[in-house]
Amino acid sequence: MFLQPITLERYIGAAEAIATAAWPDVPATPEQRAASSLLLGDDTDLRDEVAVESVLTGFARRAYRRPVEAEEIATLVAHYGRRVAQGASPRGALRDVLQVMLVSPSFLIRTERNGLNVGQPFRISEWELASRLSYFLWSSMPDAELFRLADAGRLSDPEILNTTVERMLRDSKSNTPGSIFASQWLGFTDLGRVRPGQIDNPWATDSLIAAMKAESAMLFNSVVKNNVPLDRLIDADYTFVNEELAKHYQMSGVRGAEMRQVSLRESPRRGILGYGSILAVTSFPGRTSPVIRGNWILSKLLGTPPPPPPPPPPPNVSEFDERVAENRKLTQRQKLEMHRQNPNCYACHSQIDPLGFALEEFEWFGRHRPVSRGKPVDTTGQLPGGEPFKGLVGLSQTLLRERIDELTIQLCRKMLSYALGRQLEYYDEATVQELVEKVQANDRRISALIHAIVQCDAFQMKQSVAVLQTGK
């Protein structure tokens, strides 16, 4: 990996600010006194080289998330000694060494050791397993219990690993699968990018955007923590709102800024497809797009994108005829139906458009609109070779009945890639198939998928790669 100089400067500035705020020469706040106690203990004498070495070893093990080599500690202790010799106070010299550790690649980058035989798989260390597990489920460094198990060489034991995963899923830090993984997979992390201008749309506040993102993340997390089938992502008859989001959805009876679960049994919304975050990122500014929404369902949600047009692509394949585009008497559906009459467009749009039509009862930023231009919105559609459906509820039922296998495979692929921190390769396909079988055998529960990923060889092993040697 390569860091741009400006990025490194930012890291150095951040390390200096953090060290100064946490460990000043004279701790003045309760937080600073707590940080000093955690680092030094109650009576550590920084004039004692052995005590300094012990402090730096303990901090480095946590910062680097692994045991520290004797040479690394010797270098840090020597730097401490040089700073003292240059006139720094013992506490100031220690602060300087801490800054060095906070800009070390071992702290900034999740590094793993390489194997001896190029191209051969090998099992990662217990400490590397702790980091993989922690960043998978918490998007943060391992806690004291993970370090303890890794230090004892017990974390890789299948039973202990299973128990550890259960503990981590109960922790409040396990909300990151929804807020990070699901937001990347489903795309609602881009909601801020498509938000409308607040001058013309004063309702589009920062707090509304945050609530819309939180709603989608909380649905995913509820499916994991309640140990229910992933089907609920599609047909959940509940959601999470606060007063502002409820007002946006034209719901009543919700007060306050706190997000809370509410029923959708009397609402036309169902599952993630009815959430404002998804409806917004699959629309154009100011208007809906059945094409974008239908393509999102096929590509993002199901992992079955429509086939690309044969080369060379037909001219203006994605554009309406000018007369059609400017005809305000035609609805969006009528324009797309005319567009599909072009043989070059039919193959893709016959698969995409019917899915998007079902969501036309929701406007471009997620509000429900059963009527448009004084007429009921036509939300009928049909999957290729499938039964007709109507509206979001019908679409959700059809997807679960006819495309649940595709959804399961897509979730397994996306979550495995997220857990490994890399794109999947051809040799990962066997692992994906094993994960799919285990998930289907466990009623398609996402928690079962998490356990299966953690226990698989792809998560606990890596392949040795060639290292480029450079001369001086």
Buried (B, 14 or more C-beta within 10 A) or exposed (E): EEBEEEEEEEBBEEBBEEBEEBBBEEBEEEEBEEBBEEBBEEEBEBEEEEBBBBBBBBBBBBBBBBBBEEEBBEBBBEBBBEBBEEEBEBBBBBBBBBBBBBBBEBBBEBBBEEBEEEEEEBEBBBBBBBBBBBBBBBBEBBBEEBBEBBBEEBBBBEEEBEEBBEEBBEEEEBBBBBBBBBBBBBBBBBBEEBBBEEEEEEEBBEEBBBBBBBBBBBBBBBBBBEEBBBBBBBBBBBBBBBBBBBBBBEBEEBEEEEBBEBEBEEBBBBBBBBBBBBBBBBBEEEEBBBBBBBBBBBBBBBBBEBEEBEEEEEEEEEEBEEEBEEEEEBBBBEBBBBBBEEEBBEBBBEBBBBBBBBBBBBBBBBEBEEEBEEEEBBBBBBBEEBEEBBBBBBBBBBBBEBBBEBBBBBBBBBBBBBBBEEEBEEEBEEBBEBBBEBBBEBEBBBBBBBBBBBBBEBBBEBBBEEEEEEEE
